[in-house]
Amino acid sequence: MVAPEDKESMIKHISKFYECYEMGQIVTGEEKVVLEGKLNWL
């Protein structure tokens, strides 16, 4: 997780070593976190 203003530079740096992409946003609210499907970490 990074601040929105750091997103592009972080993706550029990490992409040199691993596949990297934005997964979503963290927002305040009453909803719960739901992950659908499988995450392939490595």
Secondary structure as UniProt FT lines:
FT   HELIX           4..6
FT   HELIX           7..14
FT   TURN            15..17
//
